[in-house]
Amino acid sequence: MSFYITVISDSSKHFFPGNKTSHFTTQLPTPITLNDEWEMGLVDFIYPHTWYNIREDNNLFGFDLGDGKSIARRIPQGYYESIPDILDLMYLEDFKKKIEFHYHPIVKRVKIKTKGHAKNFLNKGFSKLLGFEPGEIKGKVESPYIADPNASFPLIYVYCDLIEPQIVGDVQAPLLKIVKVEGKDGEVVNAHYTRPHYVPVIRRHFQTIEMVLRLHSEELVPFERGSVIAVLHFRMRQIV
């Protein structure tokens, strides 16, 4: 015996006006009562690729042109397709070759070169995109890690309040599925699973389903627009 339930992030806003794309509760039309042991798996996860990879928390950098004055700047928030797009907005005429940025597309690393007493400062978050550790850069330095404009968005952690908590790192949480991010900016992506991973259901009677979508950093996925659709498959628990 089995059945499916499809939940949509914007379908129950008259019941839950605080719903958002990354954290929503769905009011079902009728209560569900489960007898015996049941389990649930994610069959389809449809999401909009509509977040900014440069946001208020990862767009800050600074510099000192050698005169002892540290200046902080932010590049505009938005979605940047490539590392050169980011570097172009970091460069200022004031640098006058005192600070240079170069990207090597073959090895996918950034090289920062400063002259004299000039320095460059990379804040946490922004440094990760460019492949550096946060802090001060002086001289000629190549990023120790690959530069990736999507470094903050490799995975989406899908949580659901119906299922049994499991160990996730150093905590216990009702994790249903870890979804690998695919697609390009503006696309609607469908992650389909022909062999879902099933997790025990702990609520025997329910009429609401709460879904939470987080990044690896535990922040909510910052969708700018669009809706999420999740197709859930319920079945009698399989005893192996």
FITOR-734853 format. One record per residue (C-alpha): x, y, z; residue in three letters; residue number from 0. Coordinates in Angstrom, 1 decimal. Layout:
// residues N
<r xx="X" yy="Y" zz="Z" drenfi="ala" fitor="NUM"/>
...
//
This chain:
// residues 240
<r xx="0.0" yy="0.0" zz="0.0" drenfi="met" fitor="0"/>
<r xx="1.3" yy="3.4" zz="-0.9" drenfi="ser" fitor="1"/>
<r xx="0.2" yy="6.9" zz="-1.9" drenfi="phe" fitor="2"/>
<r xx="1.6" yy="10.3" zz="-3.1" drenfi="tyr" fitor="3"/>
<r xx="1.3" yy="13.8" zz="-1.7" drenfi="ile" fitor="4"/>
<r xx="2.5" yy="16.9" zz="-3.7" drenfi="thr" fitor="5"/>
<r xx="3.3" yy="20.0" zz="-1.7" drenfi="val" fitor="6"/>
<r xx="3.8" yy="23.4" zz="-3.2" drenfi="ile" fitor="7"/>
<r xx="5.5" yy="26.3" zz="-1.5" drenfi="ser" fitor="8"/>
<r xx="2.8" yy="28.9" zz="-2.3" drenfi="asp" fitor="9"/>
<r xx="-0.4" yy="26.8" zz="-2.0" drenfi="ser" fitor="10"/>
<r xx="-1.4" yy="27.4" zz="1.6" drenfi="ser" fitor="11"/>
<r xx="-0.6" yy="31.1" zz="2.2" drenfi="lys" fitor="12"/>
<r xx="-4.2" yy="31.8" zz="3.3" drenfi="his" fitor="13"/>
<r xx="-3.5" yy="29.3" zz="6.2" drenfi="phe" fitor="14"/>
<r xx="0.1" yy="30.3" zz="6.7" drenfi="phe" fitor="15"/>
<r xx="0.8" yy="33.8" zz="5.4" drenfi="pro" fitor="16"/>
<r xx="4.4" yy="33.6" zz="6.6" drenfi="gly" fitor="17"/>
<r xx="5.2" yy="30.9" zz="4.1" drenfi="asn" fitor="18"/>
<r xx="8.2" yy="31.5" zz="1.9" drenfi="lys" fitor="19"/>
<r xx="9.8" yy="29.4" zz="-0.9" drenfi="thr" fitor="20"/>
<r xx="12.5" yy="28.0" zz="1.4" drenfi="ser" fitor="21"/>
<r xx="10.3" yy="27.4" zz="4.4" drenfi="his" fitor="22"/>
<r xx="6.6" yy="26.6" zz="4.1" drenfi="phe" fitor="23"/>
<r xx="3.8" yy="24.6" zz="5.6" drenfi="thr" fitor="24"/>
<r xx="1.1" yy="23.0" zz="3.5" drenfi="thr" fitor="25"/>
<r xx="-2.5" yy="22.5" zz="4.8" drenfi="gln" fitor="26"/>
<r xx="-3.9" yy="19.3" zz="3.4" drenfi="leu" fitor="27"/>
<r xx="-7.5" yy="19.1" zz="2.3" drenfi="pro" fitor="28"/>
<r xx="-8.2" yy="16.2" zz="4.6" drenfi="thr" fitor="29"/>
<r xx="-6.4" yy="14.7" zz="7.6" drenfi="pro" fitor="30"/>
<r xx="-4.1" yy="11.7" zz="7.0" drenfi="ile" fitor="31"/>
<r xx="-4.1" yy="8.8" zz="9.5" drenfi="thr" fitor="32"/>
<r xx="-1.5" yy="6.1" zz="9.2" drenfi="leu" fitor="33"/>
<r xx="-1.8" yy="2.7" zz="10.8" drenfi="asn" fitor="34"/>
<r xx="1.2" yy="0.5" zz="11.4" drenfi="asp" fitor="35"/>
<r xx="4.7" yy="1.6" zz="10.3" drenfi="glu" fitor="36"/>
<r xx="5.2" yy="3.9" zz="7.3" drenfi="trp" fitor="37"/>
<r xx="8.1" yy="5.6" zz="5.5" drenfi="glu" fitor="38"/>
<r xx="8.5" yy="8.4" zz="3.1" drenfi="met" fitor="39"/>
<r xx="10.7" yy="9.3" zz="0.2" drenfi="gly" fitor="40"/>
<r xx="11.2" yy="12.3" zz="-2.1" drenfi="leu" fitor="41"/>
<r xx="10.3" yy="11.4" zz="-5.7" drenfi="val" fitor="42"/>
<r xx="10.5" yy="14.8" zz="-7.4" drenfi="asp" fitor="43"/>
<r xx="11.9" yy="18.1" zz="-6.2" drenfi="phe" fitor="44"/>
<r xx="11.2" yy="21.0" zz="-8.5" drenfi="ile" fitor="45"/>
<r xx="12.9" yy="24.3" zz="-7.7" drenfi="tyr" fitor="46"/>
<r xx="13.7" yy="27.7" zz="-9.3" drenfi="pro" fitor="47"/>
<r xx="17.3" yy="28.5" zz="-9.8" drenfi="his" fitor="48"/>
<r xx="16.7" yy="32.1" zz="-8.8" drenfi="thr" fitor="49"/>
<r xx="19.1" yy="33.0" zz="-6.0" drenfi="trp" fitor="50"/>
<r xx="21.9" yy="35.6" zz="-6.0" drenfi="tyr" fitor="51"/>
<r xx="25.4" yy="34.1" zz="-5.5" drenfi="asn" fitor="52"/>
<r xx="26.6" yy="37.5" zz="-4.5" drenfi="ile" fitor="53"/>
<r xx="24.6" yy="38.8" zz="-1.5" drenfi="arg" fitor="54"/>
<r xx="25.0" yy="41.2" zz="1.4" drenfi="glu" fitor="55"/>
<r xx="26.8" yy="38.6" zz="3.4" drenfi="asp" fitor="56"/>
<r xx="29.5" yy="37.8" zz="0.8" drenfi="asn" fitor="57"/>
<r xx="30.2" yy="40.9" zz="-1.3" drenfi="asn" fitor="58"/>
<r xx="32.6" yy="42.8" zz="1.0" drenfi="leu" fitor="59"/>
<r xx="36.3" yy="43.3" zz="0.2" drenfi="phe" fitor="60"/>
<r xx="38.8" yy="46.0" zz="1.1" drenfi="gly" fitor="61"/>
<r xx="42.1" yy="47.5" zz="0.0" drenfi="phe" fitor="62"/>
<r xx="45.0" yy="49.8" zz="1.1" drenfi="asp" fitor="63"/>
<r xx="46.8" yy="51.5" zz="-1.7" drenfi="leu" fitor="64"/>
<r xx="49.9" yy="51.9" zz="0.4" drenfi="gly" fitor="65"/>
<r xx="49.0" yy="55.1" zz="2.1" drenfi="asp" fitor="66"/>
<r xx="47.8" yy="53.4" zz="5.3" drenfi="gly" fitor="67"/>
<r xx="44.1" yy="54.1" zz="4.6" drenfi="lys" fitor="68"/>
<r xx="42.0" yy="50.9" zz="4.5" drenfi="ser" fitor="69"/>
<r xx="38.9" yy="51.3" zz="2.4" drenfi="ile" fitor="70"/>
<r xx="36.0" yy="48.8" zz="2.3" drenfi="ala" fitor="71"/>
<r xx="33.8" yy="48.3" zz="-0.8" drenfi="arg" fitor="72"/>
<r xx="30.9" yy="46.1" zz="-1.8" drenfi="arg" fitor="73"/>
<r xx="30.2" yy="44.8" zz="-5.3" drenfi="ile" fitor="74"/>
<r xx="26.5" yy="44.9" zz="-6.3" drenfi="pro" fitor="75"/>
<r xx="24.3" yy="42.0" zz="-5.3" drenfi="gln" fitor="76"/>
<r xx="23.2" yy="39.7" zz="-8.1" drenfi="gly" fitor="77"/>
<r xx="23.9" yy="36.5" zz="-9.9" drenfi="tyr" fitor="78"/>
<r xx="27.4" yy="36.4" zz="-11.5" drenfi="tyr" fitor="79"/>
<r xx="28.0" yy="33.7" zz="-14.2" drenfi="glu" fitor="80"/>
<r xx="31.8" yy="33.7" zz="-13.9" drenfi="ser" fitor="81"/>
<r xx="34.7" yy="34.7" zz="-11.8" drenfi="ile" fitor="82"/>
<r xx="35.9" yy="37.3" zz="-14.4" drenfi="pro" fitor="83"/>
<r xx="32.5" yy="39.0" zz="-14.0" drenfi="asp" fitor="84"/>
<r xx="33.2" yy="39.3" zz="-10.3" drenfi="ile" fitor="85"/>
<r xx="36.8" yy="40.5" zz="-10.7" drenfi="leu" fitor="86"/>
<r xx="35.8" yy="43.2" zz="-13.3" drenfi="asp" fitor="87"/>
<r xx="33.6" yy="44.8" zz="-10.6" drenfi="leu" fitor="88"/>
<r xx="36.3" yy="44.6" zz="-8.0" drenfi="met" fitor="89"/>
<r xx="38.8" yy="46.6" zz="-10.1" drenfi="tyr" fitor="90"/>
<r xx="38.9" yy="50.4" zz="-9.6" drenfi="leu" fitor="91"/>
<r xx="40.7" yy="53.1" zz="-11.5" drenfi="glu" fitor="92"/>
<r xx="42.2" yy="54.1" zz="-8.1" drenfi="asp" fitor="93"/>
<r xx="44.2" yy="50.9" zz="-8.1" drenfi="phe" fitor="94"/>
<r xx="46.5" yy="52.3" zz="-10.9" drenfi="lys" fitor="95"/>
<r xx="48.3" yy="48.9" zz="-11.2" drenfi="lys" fitor="96"/>
<r xx="49.0" yy="48.8" zz="-7.5" drenfi="lys" fitor="97"/>
<r xx="46.5" yy="46.0" zz="-7.2" drenfi="ile" fitor="98"/>
<r xx="45.8" yy="43.5" zz="-10.1" drenfi="glu" fitor="99"/>
<r xx="43.5" yy="40.6" zz="-10.4" drenfi="phe" fitor="100"/>
<r xx="43.9" yy="37.7" zz="-12.9" drenfi="his" fitor="101"/>
<r xx="41.9" yy="34.6" zz="-13.5" drenfi="tyr" fitor="102"/>
<r xx="43.4" yy="31.4" zz="-15.0" drenfi="his" fitor="103"/>
<r xx="40.6" yy="29.5" zz="-16.7" drenfi="pro" fitor="104"/>
<r xx="42.6" yy="26.3" zz="-17.1" drenfi="ile" fitor="105"/>
<r xx="43.4" yy="25.8" zz="-13.4" drenfi="val" fitor="106"/>
<r xx="40.4" yy="27.9" zz="-12.3" drenfi="lys" fitor="107"/>
<r xx="42.4" yy="29.9" zz="-9.8" drenfi="arg" fitor="108"/>
<r xx="42.7" yy="33.6" zz="-9.1" drenfi="val" fitor="109"/>
<r xx="46.0" yy="35.5" zz="-8.8" drenfi="lys" fitor="110"/>
<r xx="46.2" yy="38.7" zz="-6.9" drenfi="ile" fitor="111"/>
<r xx="49.2" yy="41.0" zz="-7.2" drenfi="lys" fitor="112"/>
<r xx="49.9" yy="44.0" zz="-5.1" drenfi="thr" fitor="113"/>
<r xx="52.9" yy="46.4" zz="-5.5" drenfi="lys" fitor="114"/>
<r xx="54.8" yy="48.4" zz="-2.8" drenfi="gly" fitor="115"/>
<r xx="52.8" yy="48.7" zz="0.4" drenfi="his" fitor="116"/>
<r xx="49.4" yy="48.1" zz="-1.2" drenfi="ala" fitor="117"/>
<r xx="47.2" yy="45.4" zz="0.3" drenfi="lys" fitor="118"/>
<r xx="44.0" yy="43.6" zz="-0.5" drenfi="asn" fitor="119"/>
<r xx="41.5" yy="42.4" zz="2.1" drenfi="phe" fitor="120"/>
<r xx="39.0" yy="39.6" zz="1.5" drenfi="leu" fitor="121"/>
<r xx="36.1" yy="39.1" zz="3.8" drenfi="asn" fitor="122"/>
<r xx="34.7" yy="35.7" zz="4.8" drenfi="lys" fitor="123"/>
<r xx="32.3" yy="34.5" zz="2.2" drenfi="gly" fitor="124"/>
<r xx="33.7" yy="36.6" zz="-0.6" drenfi="phe" fitor="125"/>
<r xx="37.1" yy="35.0" zz="-0.2" drenfi="ser" fitor="126"/>
<r xx="35.5" yy="31.5" zz="-0.6" drenfi="lys" fitor="127"/>
<r xx="34.2" yy="32.4" zz="-4.0" drenfi="leu" fitor="128"/>
<r xx="37.7" yy="33.4" zz="-5.2" drenfi="leu" fitor="129"/>
<r xx="39.4" yy="30.4" zz="-3.6" drenfi="gly" fitor="130"/>
<r xx="41.2" yy="32.2" zz="-0.8" drenfi="phe" fitor="131"/>
<r xx="41.1" yy="32.1" zz="3.0" drenfi="glu" fitor="132"/>
<r xx="39.7" yy="35.3" zz="4.5" drenfi="pro" fitor="133"/>
<r xx="42.3" yy="37.9" zz="5.4" drenfi="gly" fitor="134"/>
<r xx="45.0" yy="40.2" zz="4.1" drenfi="glu" fitor="135"/>
<r xx="46.8" yy="39.6" zz="0.7" drenfi="ile" fitor="136"/>
<r xx="50.1" yy="41.2" zz="-0.1" drenfi="lys" fitor="137"/>
<r xx="52.5" yy="40.6" zz="-2.9" drenfi="gly" fitor="138"/>
<r xx="51.8" yy="38.0" zz="-5.5" drenfi="lys" fitor="139"/>
<r xx="49.4" yy="35.3" zz="-4.3" drenfi="val" fitor="140"/>
<r xx="47.5" yy="32.6" zz="-6.2" drenfi="glu" fitor="141"/>
<r xx="44.4" yy="31.2" zz="-4.6" drenfi="ser" fitor="142"/>
<r xx="45.0" yy="27.8" zz="-2.9" drenfi="pro" fitor="143"/>
<r xx="41.6" yy="26.6" zz="-3.9" drenfi="tyr" fitor="144"/>
<r xx="39.5" yy="26.6" zz="-7.1" drenfi="ile" fitor="145"/>
<r xx="37.5" yy="29.8" zz="-7.6" drenfi="ala" fitor="146"/>
<r xx="33.8" yy="29.1" zz="-8.0" drenfi="asp" fitor="147"/>
<r xx="31.0" yy="31.6" zz="-8.3" drenfi="pro" fitor="148"/>
<r xx="28.6" yy="29.0" zz="-7.0" drenfi="asn" fitor="149"/>
<r xx="30.8" yy="27.9" zz="-4.1" drenfi="ala" fitor="150"/>
<r xx="28.0" yy="28.7" zz="-1.6" drenfi="ser" fitor="151"/>
<r xx="25.3" yy="26.7" zz="-3.4" drenfi="phe" fitor="152"/>
<r xx="26.5" yy="23.1" zz="-4.1" drenfi="pro" fitor="153"/>
<r xx="23.7" yy="21.4" zz="-2.2" drenfi="leu" fitor="154"/>
<r xx="20.2" yy="21.9" zz="-0.9" drenfi="ile" fitor="155"/>
<r xx="19.2" yy="20.1" zz="2.4" drenfi="tyr" fitor="156"/>
<r xx="15.5" yy="19.2" zz="2.4" drenfi="val" fitor="157"/>
<r xx="13.9" yy="18.8" zz="5.8" drenfi="tyr" fitor="158"/>
<r xx="10.4" yy="17.6" zz="6.7" drenfi="cys" fitor="159"/>
<r xx="8.6" yy="17.6" zz="10.0" drenfi="asp" fitor="160"/>
<r xx="6.9" yy="14.2" zz="9.4" drenfi="leu" fitor="161"/>
<r xx="10.0" yy="12.0" zz="9.5" drenfi="ile" fitor="162"/>
<r xx="12.3" yy="10.5" zz="12.1" drenfi="glu" fitor="163"/>
<r xx="15.3" yy="12.7" zz="12.9" drenfi="pro" fitor="164"/>
<r xx="18.7" yy="11.3" zz="12.0" drenfi="gln" fitor="165"/>
<r xx="22.2" yy="12.3" zz="12.7" drenfi="ile" fitor="166"/>
<r xx="23.4" yy="15.1" zz="10.4" drenfi="val" fitor="167"/>
<r xx="26.9" yy="16.1" zz="11.3" drenfi="gly" fitor="168"/>
<r xx="26.9" yy="17.0" zz="15.0" drenfi="asp" fitor="169"/>
<r xx="23.1" yy="17.4" zz="15.3" drenfi="val" fitor="170"/>
<r xx="19.9" yy="15.4" zz="14.9" drenfi="gln" fitor="171"/>
<r xx="17.5" yy="16.7" zz="12.3" drenfi="ala" fitor="172"/>
<r xx="14.5" yy="15.4" zz="10.1" drenfi="pro" fitor="173"/>
<r xx="16.6" yy="15.3" zz="6.9" drenfi="leu" fitor="174"/>
<r xx="14.6" yy="13.9" zz="4.0" drenfi="leu" fitor="175"/>
<r xx="17.1" yy="14.4" zz="1.1" drenfi="lys" fitor="176"/>
<r xx="20.3" yy="16.2" zz="0.1" drenfi="ile" fitor="177"/>
<r xx="19.7" yy="17.6" zz="-3.4" drenfi="val" fitor="178"/>
<r xx="22.7" yy="18.4" zz="-5.7" drenfi="lys" fitor="179"/>
<r xx="22.1" yy="21.8" zz="-7.3" drenfi="val" fitor="180"/>
<r xx="21.8" yy="21.7" zz="-11.0" drenfi="glu" fitor="181"/>
<r xx="20.8" yy="24.2" zz="-13.8" drenfi="gly" fitor="182"/>
<r xx="21.6" yy="27.8" zz="-14.6" drenfi="lys" fitor="183"/>
<r xx="20.3" yy="31.1" zz="-13.4" drenfi="asp" fitor="184"/>
<r xx="16.6" yy="31.5" zz="-14.1" drenfi="gly" fitor="185"/>
<r xx="15.9" yy="27.9" zz="-14.9" drenfi="glu" fitor="186"/>
<r xx="13.3" yy="25.7" zz="-13.2" drenfi="val" fitor="187"/>
<r xx="15.1" yy="22.4" zz="-12.3" drenfi="val" fitor="188"/>
<r xx="13.5" yy="19.0" zz="-11.7" drenfi="asn" fitor="189"/>
<r xx="15.4" yy="16.6" zz="-9.5" drenfi="ala" fitor="190"/>
<r xx="13.7" yy="13.2" zz="-10.1" drenfi="his" fitor="191"/>
<r xx="14.6" yy="10.1" zz="-8.1" drenfi="tyr" fitor="192"/>
<r xx="13.6" yy="6.7" zz="-9.5" drenfi="thr" fitor="193"/>
<r xx="14.9" yy="4.9" zz="-6.4" drenfi="arg" fitor="194"/>
<r xx="14.1" yy="7.3" zz="-3.5" drenfi="pro" fitor="195"/>
<r xx="15.7" yy="7.1" zz="-0.1" drenfi="his" fitor="196"/>
<r xx="13.0" yy="6.3" zz="2.4" drenfi="tyr" fitor="197"/>
<r xx="12.9" yy="7.6" zz="6.0" drenfi="val" fitor="198"/>
<r xx="10.5" yy="6.4" zz="8.8" drenfi="pro" fitor="199"/>
<r xx="7.4" yy="8.6" zz="9.4" drenfi="val" fitor="200"/>
<r xx="6.9" yy="9.4" zz="13.1" drenfi="ile" fitor="201"/>
<r xx="3.6" yy="11.3" zz="12.9" drenfi="arg" fitor="202"/>
<r xx="0.6" yy="8.9" zz="12.6" drenfi="arg" fitor="203"/>
<r xx="-2.0" yy="11.6" zz="12.2" drenfi="his" fitor="204"/>
<r xx="-1.4" yy="14.9" zz="10.4" drenfi="phe" fitor="205"/>
<r xx="-3.1" yy="17.5" zz="8.2" drenfi="gln" fitor="206"/>
<r xx="-0.1" yy="19.8" zz="7.6" drenfi="thr" fitor="207"/>
<r xx="3.4" yy="19.2" zz="6.2" drenfi="ile" fitor="208"/>
<r xx="6.3" yy="21.5" zz="6.9" drenfi="glu" fitor="209"/>
<r xx="9.2" yy="21.7" zz="4.5" drenfi="met" fitor="210"/>
<r xx="12.5" yy="23.6" zz="5.2" drenfi="val" fitor="211"/>
<r xx="15.2" yy="24.0" zz="2.6" drenfi="leu" fitor="212"/>
<r xx="18.7" yy="25.0" zz="3.8" drenfi="arg" fitor="213"/>
<r xx="22.2" yy="25.5" zz="2.5" drenfi="leu" fitor="214"/>
<r xx="25.3" yy="23.7" zz="3.9" drenfi="his" fitor="215"/>
<r xx="25.8" yy="26.8" zz="6.0" drenfi="ser" fitor="216"/>
<r xx="22.3" yy="26.1" zz="7.6" drenfi="glu" fitor="217"/>
<r xx="20.9" yy="29.3" zz="6.1" drenfi="glu" fitor="218"/>
<r xx="17.6" yy="29.1" zz="4.3" drenfi="leu" fitor="219"/>
<r xx="18.0" yy="28.9" zz="0.5" drenfi="val" fitor="220"/>
<r xx="17.7" yy="32.6" zz="-0.6" drenfi="pro" fitor="221"/>
<r xx="15.3" yy="32.2" zz="-3.5" drenfi="phe" fitor="222"/>
<r xx="14.5" yy="35.5" zz="-5.2" drenfi="glu" fitor="223"/>
<r xx="11.3" yy="34.3" zz="-6.8" drenfi="arg" fitor="224"/>
<r xx="9.4" yy="31.2" zz="-8.0" drenfi="gly" fitor="225"/>
<r xx="7.9" yy="28.2" zz="-6.2" drenfi="ser" fitor="226"/>
<r xx="9.1" yy="24.8" zz="-5.0" drenfi="val" fitor="227"/>
<r xx="7.2" yy="21.6" zz="-5.6" drenfi="ile" fitor="228"/>
<r xx="7.9" yy="18.4" zz="-3.8" drenfi="ala" fitor="229"/>
<r xx="6.3" yy="15.0" zz="-4.6" drenfi="val" fitor="230"/>
<r xx="6.4" yy="12.7" zz="-1.5" drenfi="leu" fitor="231"/>
<r xx="5.8" yy="9.0" zz="-1.7" drenfi="his" fitor="232"/>
<r xx="4.5" yy="7.2" zz="1.4" drenfi="phe" fitor="233"/>
<r xx="4.6" yy="3.4" zz="1.7" drenfi="arg" fitor="234"/>
<r xx="4.3" yy="0.8" zz="4.3" drenfi="met" fitor="235"/>
<r xx="7.7" yy="0.4" zz="6.0" drenfi="arg" fitor="236"/>
<r xx="9.8" yy="-2.2" zz="4.3" drenfi="gln" fitor="237"/>
<r xx="11.6" yy="-4.5" zz="6.9" drenfi="ile" fitor="238"/>
<r xx="14.8" yy="-5.8" zz="5.5" drenfi="val" fitor="239"/>
//
